[in-house]
Amino acid sequence: MTATTAHTAPASADTACRDGVDLPAVARRVGTPCHVYSASAIHARIDALQTALHGLDALVCYAAKANSNVAVLQLIANAGLGADIVSGGELWRCLYAGIPADRIVFSGVGKTAEEIADALDAGVARFNVESADELQLLQHVAAARNVVANASARINPDVDALTHAKISTGKSENKFGVSIDEARQWFASSAALTHVRLDGLHVHIGSQMLSLDPIRAALQRVAAFWRELTAAGHTIRSIDVGGGLGVCYRAGHDHPVPVNDYAGAIREALAGFEGRILLEPGRWLVAEAGVLLTRVVRIKHGRERKFLILDAAMNDLLRPSLYDAWHDIVPLVDATRPSQTYDVVGPVCETGDTFARGRELPECRAGDLVMIKATGAYGASMASTYNSRPLAAEVLLDRGRYAVVRERQTFEEMVAGEQSADQWETA
């Protein structure tokens, strides 16, 4: 959370270099604000997760919403992972990046008939179904194409993920999934589904979870339901255990679950399951691989507070404004400078355009480079052009080299598609 006073350690030579690349040099050449991602850090997370899952019939389907830059998706594809998508646009991006359709699962509560049709035509592996209405729509669209869709019932286990309310998805009052009672009815009447093969279960209770307890609770409920369905004669070929593993946003405060412990909880809960286990990590794979580089515009001395005004804003990184989320902030300056306490803000005309309040940092001056950490997930992917601020550049680092993987948006590109109202029609 943002409102407390806390000290952030000054920059060192190590923090100014990531993946063998000098960050100040990148900022000079690319400009600020810019999102920077370490390919090596992403690969390390992928390797750690796959090692922890060794011996299981498991497919990791990266949650594309976390960071949908095509270059990041290509890393995912080249590593042999699949993708978890929640829109037709994400389907298009993942296919464009080279992720095979048979490694893509389609989640989300608001799938339209057009999106379902496109996913069926592409040949996605599975639909995670979130309502009875969606199940019937999937049946209708699949029948019209004379194909059979593989489907999993998304279970809402009514488990508190112990995370921020806006990223909690497994409580009964949340919009996601259905109760086990309702899912039981789906399976009981599944013989009537001529073009949907309902043979899977799915659960995802929230994001940024720093405790195994809610994960274990959700897995136990799904496992009990799988065994019940199997005893009733239903074949369950897939169990999707979701994602949600937390990362370290605040050094010394956040203590993420070790990935081996997470894999162990899955092994324990699903012991004896002979189908495929799907996982959909997003944040855990990419958040800590990314930083947002920004420069100090000026220091403003208010009556009661001192404001560190950056050239990055809430349109570049929405999480602090939307969730009161904490991100460690590191000025890349001389470590011998005295400390100052700042409210760290952006230039957008909103009081909510605040990255931190009462943050103790080394003294900053106009033009200084500042690094906001752990922005590789839900940074650029949630960005907007609010206040007519063009989308920031995105840069991928890889063992001493870098590539611009999204050019900074120009003003002309920002208004592309807009036009004067000189072609009037009536409806």
VMD Tcl script that draws the C-alpha trace (Angstrom):
set ca {
  {0.00 0.00 0.00}
  {1.14 3.55 -0.60}
  {0.38 5.77 2.34}
  {3.07 4.75 4.81}
  {6.49 6.31 5.11}
  {9.27 3.94 4.15}
  {12.89 4.05 3.14}
  {14.10 2.86 -0.25}
  {17.77 2.02 -0.57}
  {19.75 4.26 -2.93}
  {20.83 2.99 -6.30}
  {23.99 0.97 -6.79}
  {25.92 -0.05 -9.88}
  {23.95 -3.31 -9.85}
  {20.54 -1.62 -9.92}
  {21.62 0.61 -12.84}
  {22.41 -2.50 -14.91}
  {19.94 -5.25 -15.75}
  {20.57 -8.31 -17.88}
  {24.01 -6.92 -18.71}
  {22.58 -3.67 -20.10}
  {23.22 -0.16 -18.76}
  {19.80 1.32 -17.97}
  {20.85 4.99 -18.10}
  {22.19 4.36 -21.61}
  {18.87 2.80 -22.65}
  {16.98 5.76 -21.22}
  {19.17 8.21 -23.12}
  {18.69 6.41 -26.41}
  {15.02 5.46 -26.13}
  {13.70 8.28 -23.96}
  {11.45 8.17 -20.92}
  {9.11 6.94 -19.73}
  {9.84 3.46 -21.06}
  {9.10 -0.07 -19.95}
  {12.12 -2.37 -19.85}
  {11.96 -6.18 -19.58}
  {14.71 -8.72 -18.93}
  {14.43 -11.79 -21.15}
  {16.86 -13.65 -18.90}
  {14.67 -13.03 -15.85}
  {11.61 -14.36 -17.69}
  {13.52 -17.43 -18.86}
  {14.71 -18.06 -15.29}
  {11.12 -18.04 -14.00}
  {9.98 -20.36 -16.79}
  {12.82 -22.78 -16.04}
  {12.13 -22.72 -12.29}
  {8.43 -23.49 -12.79}
  {9.03 -26.26 -15.30}
  {11.62 -27.82 -13.01}
  {9.20 -27.72 -10.09}
  {6.54 -29.44 -12.22}
  {8.87 -32.15 -13.53}
  {7.16 -35.51 -13.72}
  {3.64 -34.10 -13.96}
  {1.59 -34.05 -17.16}
  {1.35 -30.28 -16.94}
  {1.04 -27.45 -19.45}
  {1.88 -23.91 -18.39}
  {-0.45 -21.46 -20.12}
  {0.89 -17.95 -19.61}
  {-1.83 -15.43 -18.68}
  {-1.42 -13.11 -21.65}
  {-3.20 -10.22 -19.93}
  {-0.18 -9.71 -17.65}
  {2.02 -8.53 -20.51}
  {0.84 -9.04 -24.07}
  {3.75 -7.48 -25.93}
  {4.40 -9.66 -28.98}
  {8.10 -10.03 -28.16}
  {7.23 -11.31 -24.67}
  {4.67 -13.70 -26.15}
  {7.34 -14.95 -28.55}
  {9.57 -15.78 -25.57}
  {6.66 -17.75 -24.16}
  {6.10 -19.56 -27.47}
  {9.77 -20.42 -27.92}
  {9.86 -21.88 -24.41}
  {7.07 -24.30 -25.34}
  {4.44 -22.72 -23.11}
  {0.83 -22.13 -23.97}
  {-1.39 -19.15 -23.21}
  {-4.46 -18.34 -21.17}
  {-6.50 -15.70 -22.99}
  {-9.57 -13.64 -22.12}
  {-10.41 -11.87 -25.39}
  {-10.39 -12.16 -29.13}
  {-7.57 -9.64 -29.24}
  {-5.41 -11.80 -26.99}
  {-6.19 -14.80 -29.21}
  {-4.97 -12.84 -32.22}
  {-1.82 -11.65 -30.44}
  {-0.90 -15.12 -29.21}
  {-1.39 -16.74 -32.61}
  {0.55 -13.91 -34.25}
  {3.41 -14.47 -31.79}
  {3.56 -18.16 -32.66}
  {1.80 -19.81 -29.73}
  {-0.02 -22.84 -31.22}
  {-3.79 -22.80 -30.87}
  {-3.74 -26.25 -29.27}
  {-1.80 -24.72 -26.37}
  {-4.32 -21.91 -25.80}
  {-7.17 -21.94 -23.29}
  {-9.93 -19.33 -23.39}
  {-11.13 -17.91 -20.05}
  {-13.29 -14.92 -19.12}
  {-16.90 -14.24 -18.20}
  {-17.90 -12.24 -21.27}
  {-16.98 -14.33 -24.32}
  {-19.07 -13.26 -27.30}
  {-20.38 -15.50 -30.07}
  {-17.88 -13.95 -32.47}
  {-14.95 -14.56 -30.11}
  {-16.05 -18.15 -29.54}
  {-16.36 -18.71 -33.29}
  {-12.87 -17.30 -33.92}
  {-11.43 -19.49 -31.16}
  {-13.15 -22.60 -32.54}
  {-11.92 -21.82 -36.05}
  {-8.39 -21.40 -34.72}
  {-8.64 -24.72 -32.84}
  {-7.98 -23.61 -29.28}
  {-7.44 -26.41 -26.80}
  {-10.16 -25.61 -24.30}
  {-12.78 -23.14 -23.10}
  {-13.05 -22.37 -19.39}
  {-16.81 -21.88 -19.12}
  {-18.11 -19.41 -16.53}
  {-21.92 -19.54 -16.81}
  {-24.80 -21.71 -18.00}
  {-25.58 -19.14 -20.69}
  {-22.01 -19.34 -22.00}
  {-22.18 -23.13 -22.03}
  {-25.30 -23.03 -24.21}
  {-23.76 -20.41 -26.49}
  {-20.65 -22.56 -26.90}
  {-22.90 -25.51 -27.81}
  {-24.79 -23.37 -30.36}
  {-21.69 -21.91 -32.05}
  {-19.87 -25.23 -32.13}
  {-22.93 -26.98 -33.60}
  {-23.13 -24.36 -36.35}
  {-19.53 -25.22 -37.26}
  {-20.01 -28.95 -36.77}
  {-17.11 -29.17 -34.34}
  {-16.84 -30.37 -30.76}
  {-15.46 -27.90 -28.23}
  {-13.51 -29.07 -25.19}
  {-14.79 -27.30 -22.10}
  {-13.99 -27.01 -18.41}
  {-16.38 -25.76 -15.74}
  {-14.85 -22.86 -13.83}
  {-15.55 -23.47 -10.18}
  {-15.98 -20.63 -7.73}
  {-14.94 -22.35 -4.50}
  {-15.83 -19.39 -2.23}
  {-12.25 -19.13 -0.96}
  {-10.75 -15.83 0.17}
  {-7.46 -15.35 -1.71}
  {-6.21 -12.95 1.01}
  {-5.32 -10.38 -1.62}
  {-6.65 -7.00 -2.77}
  {-10.43 -7.00 -3.26}
  {-10.11 -5.91 -6.88}
  {-7.98 -8.94 -7.81}
  {-9.88 -11.50 -5.75}
  {-11.83 -13.85 -8.02}
  {-12.80 -16.89 -5.94}
  {-15.40 -15.56 -3.49}
  {-19.08 -16.24 -4.03}
  {-19.77 -12.55 -4.56}
  {-17.20 -12.31 -7.38}
  {-18.34 -12.47 -11.00}
  {-16.17 -15.45 -11.90}
  {-17.16 -19.10 -12.20}
  {-20.09 -21.01 -10.75}
  {-20.76 -22.89 -7.55}
  {-19.95 -26.56 -7.29}
  {-23.69 -27.23 -7.00}
  {-24.35 -25.57 -10.35}
  {-21.39 -27.28 -12.01}
  {-22.70 -30.61 -10.71}
  {-25.92 -29.96 -12.63}
  {-23.95 -29.18 -15.78}
  {-22.21 -32.54 -15.67}
  {-25.46 -34.36 -14.85}
  {-27.03 -33.03 -18.04}
  {-23.90 -33.01 -20.19}
  {-25.12 -35.88 -22.40}
  {-27.42 -33.34 -24.07}
  {-24.41 -31.33 -25.22}
  {-23.88 -32.71 -28.70}
  {-21.05 -30.35 -29.61}
  {-19.39 -29.65 -26.26}
  {-17.22 -32.17 -24.44}
  {-17.47 -31.12 -20.78}
  {-14.49 -32.97 -19.35}
  {-12.53 -30.47 -17.30}
  {-12.47 -28.35 -14.16}
  {-10.95 -24.93 -13.65}
  {-10.31 -22.79 -10.60}
  {-8.61 -19.42 -10.16}
  {-9.26 -17.54 -6.93}
  {-7.19 -14.38 -7.27}
  {-3.88 -12.74 -7.97}
  {-0.82 -11.65 -5.98}
  {-1.31 -14.39 -3.39}
  {1.49 -14.55 -0.83}
  {0.13 -17.52 1.14}
  {-0.35 -21.16 0.19}
  {-3.35 -21.55 2.49}
  {-6.05 -20.26 0.11}
  {-4.43 -22.10 -2.79}
  {-4.52 -25.37 -0.86}
  {-8.13 -24.77 0.17}
  {-9.24 -24.16 -3.42}
  {-7.31 -27.16 -4.74}
  {-8.81 -29.43 -2.09}
  {-12.35 -28.42 -3.04}
  {-11.71 -28.94 -6.73}
  {-9.99 -32.27 -6.07}
  {-12.93 -33.48 -4.01}
  {-15.30 -32.51 -6.82}
  {-13.12 -34.27 -9.41}
  {-13.25 -37.47 -7.37}
  {-17.01 -37.12 -6.95}
  {-17.53 -36.67 -10.69}
  {-15.25 -39.61 -11.49}
  {-17.21 -41.82 -9.09}
  {-20.40 -40.74 -10.87}
  {-19.00 -41.92 -14.19}
  {-17.77 -38.64 -15.66}
  {-14.35 -38.54 -17.30}
  {-12.24 -35.58 -16.24}
  {-9.33 -35.09 -18.63}
  {-8.14 -31.67 -17.51}
  {-7.85 -29.73 -14.26}
  {-6.78 -26.10 -14.56}
  {-5.41 -24.88 -11.23}
  {-5.25 -21.24 -12.31}
  {-2.46 -18.87 -11.36}
  {-2.14 -16.03 -8.90}
  {1.27 -16.60 -7.31}
  {2.46 -13.37 -5.75}
  {5.71 -11.53 -6.38}
  {7.87 -9.14 -4.38}
  {6.72 -5.57 -4.91}
  {8.07 -4.32 -1.59}
  {11.51 -5.52 -0.58}
  {11.64 -6.91 2.95}
  {7.85 -6.92 3.22}
  {6.50 -9.26 0.52}
  {7.50 -12.91 0.86}
  {6.35 -14.87 -2.21}
  {5.50 -18.55 -1.99}
  {8.47 -20.70 -3.14}
  {7.59 -22.26 -6.48}
  {8.55 -25.75 -5.29}
  {6.08 -25.43 -2.40}
  {3.39 -24.36 -4.85}
  {4.10 -27.35 -7.10}
  {4.07 -29.57 -4.04}
  {0.59 -28.37 -3.09}
  {-0.63 -29.24 -6.58}
  {0.96 -32.69 -6.43}
  {-0.58 -33.36 -3.03}
  {-4.09 -32.20 -3.90}
  {-4.25 -33.91 -7.30}
  {-2.47 -37.13 -6.39}
  {-3.85 -39.89 -8.59}
  {-5.20 -37.61 -11.29}
  {-4.35 -39.11 -14.67}
  {-5.35 -36.21 -16.92}
  {-3.52 -33.03 -17.83}
  {-2.92 -30.28 -15.29}
  {-3.02 -26.74 -16.62}
  {-1.48 -23.73 -14.89}
  {-1.97 -20.09 -15.88}
  {0.73 -17.94 -14.27}
  {1.13 -14.39 -15.53}
  {2.41 -11.92 -12.95}
  {4.82 -14.46 -11.43}
  {6.57 -14.99 -14.76}
  {7.03 -11.38 -15.84}
  {6.42 -8.80 -13.08}
  {9.87 -8.72 -11.51}
  {11.49 -8.94 -14.96}
  {10.28 -5.42 -15.75}
  {11.02 -1.89 -14.62}
  {9.63 1.48 -15.64}
  {12.30 4.09 -16.34}
  {11.23 7.69 -15.80}
  {12.86 11.07 -15.24}
  {12.26 13.73 -12.65}
  {10.51 16.74 -14.18}
  {10.78 18.93 -11.10}
  {10.51 19.05 -7.34}
  {7.48 20.96 -6.08}
  {7.49 22.24 -2.50}
  {3.95 22.29 -1.17}
  {2.90 23.74 2.16}
  {2.86 20.34 3.83}
  {4.42 17.92 1.34}
  {7.28 17.75 -1.12}
  {6.30 16.38 -4.52}
  {8.66 14.46 -6.79}
  {7.08 14.94 -10.20}
  {8.02 12.33 -12.81}
  {7.45 12.16 -16.54}
  {5.71 8.78 -16.07}
  {2.08 8.82 -14.98}
  {-0.89 6.69 -14.09}
  {-1.53 6.09 -17.79}
  {1.86 4.31 -17.94}
  {1.47 2.38 -14.66}
  {-2.06 2.23 -13.29}
  {-1.58 -0.20 -10.40}
  {-0.77 2.36 -7.66}
  {-3.82 4.45 -8.58}
  {-6.16 1.52 -9.14}
  {-5.10 -0.77 -6.28}
  {-3.11 1.48 -3.93}
  {-0.31 -0.86 -4.96}
  {3.24 -0.49 -3.67}
  {6.17 -0.46 -6.09}
  {9.73 0.00 -4.90}
  {11.16 3.23 -6.37}
  {14.90 3.61 -6.89}
  {16.45 6.87 -8.10}
  {19.55 6.02 -10.16}
  {21.62 8.74 -8.49}
  {24.71 9.14 -6.33}
  {24.17 7.02 -3.22}
  {25.81 9.64 -1.00}
  {22.99 12.16 -1.46}
  {20.98 12.89 1.70}
  {17.51 11.43 2.10}
  {14.32 13.34 1.44}
  {10.67 12.40 1.90}
  {8.54 12.77 -1.22}
  {5.12 12.14 -2.58}
  {6.03 10.61 -5.93}
  {3.53 11.72 -8.58}
  {3.02 12.04 -12.31}
  {1.88 14.93 -14.50}
  {-1.67 13.69 -15.20}
  {-4.45 15.98 -13.97}
  {-5.74 13.57 -11.31}
  {-4.93 13.47 -7.62}
  {-4.89 9.70 -8.08}
  {-1.85 10.07 -10.33}
  {0.35 9.14 -7.37}
  {2.97 6.39 -7.28}
  {3.85 6.72 -3.58}
  {3.20 8.90 -0.55}
  {5.72 9.74 2.11}
  {8.47 7.74 0.40}
  {11.99 8.30 1.73}
  {14.42 8.49 -1.19}
  {17.83 9.96 -1.95}
  {17.53 13.64 -2.80}
  {16.40 14.04 -6.39}
  {16.86 16.79 -8.93}
  {15.27 17.65 -12.26}
  {16.52 15.29 -14.95}
  {17.47 12.45 -12.59}
  {16.62 8.95 -13.79}
  {14.27 6.95 -11.57}
  {13.46 3.24 -11.73}
  {10.06 1.92 -10.64}
  {10.48 -1.79 -10.02}
  {8.39 -4.91 -10.74}
  {6.35 -3.35 -13.53}
  {6.64 -6.18 -16.06}
  {3.07 -7.31 -15.36}
  {0.01 -5.07 -15.61}
  {2.14 -2.09 -16.58}
  {2.13 -1.56 -20.34}
  {-0.77 -4.00 -20.73}
  {-3.03 -1.67 -18.70}
  {-1.69 1.55 -20.19}
  {-3.83 4.20 -21.88}
  {-3.47 7.51 -23.68}
  {-5.30 9.48 -20.98}
  {-4.47 13.21 -21.10}
  {-3.42 12.52 -24.71}
  {-0.15 11.02 -23.50}
  {1.24 8.62 -26.14}
  {1.96 5.03 -25.10}
  {5.50 4.56 -23.78}
  {8.20 2.61 -25.56}
  {8.91 -0.98 -24.51}
  {12.41 -2.46 -24.54}
  {13.58 -6.07 -24.20}
  {16.98 -6.80 -22.68}
  {18.91 -10.00 -23.28}
  {22.43 -10.67 -21.98}
  {24.08 -7.37 -22.77}
  {21.92 -6.29 -25.68}
  {18.57 -4.61 -26.07}
  {15.82 -4.23 -28.66}
  {12.94 -1.76 -28.82}
  {9.89 -4.03 -29.00}
  {7.37 -1.22 -29.08}
  {8.23 2.18 -30.46}
  {7.00 5.17 -28.51}
  {3.64 6.13 -29.94}
  {3.61 9.32 -31.97}
  {0.87 11.93 -31.75}
  {-0.18 10.97 -35.29}
  {-0.44 7.29 -34.31}
  {-2.41 8.24 -31.21}
  {-5.18 9.84 -33.28}
  {-5.10 7.31 -36.12}
  {-8.64 6.16 -36.76}
  {-10.17 9.40 -35.54}
  {-11.65 11.69 -38.14}
  {-13.82 14.77 -38.61}
  {-17.56 14.29 -38.68}
  {-17.99 15.05 -42.39}
  {-19.64 11.76 -43.40}
  {-23.06 11.76 -41.76}
  {-25.48 8.82 -41.86}
  {-28.88 8.04 -40.43}
  {-29.84 4.86 -38.60}
}
mol new
graphics top color blue
foreach p $ca { graphics top sphere $p radius 0.5 }
foreach p [lrange $ca 0 end-1] q [lrange $ca 1 end] { graphics top cylinder $p $q radius 0.2 }
display resetview
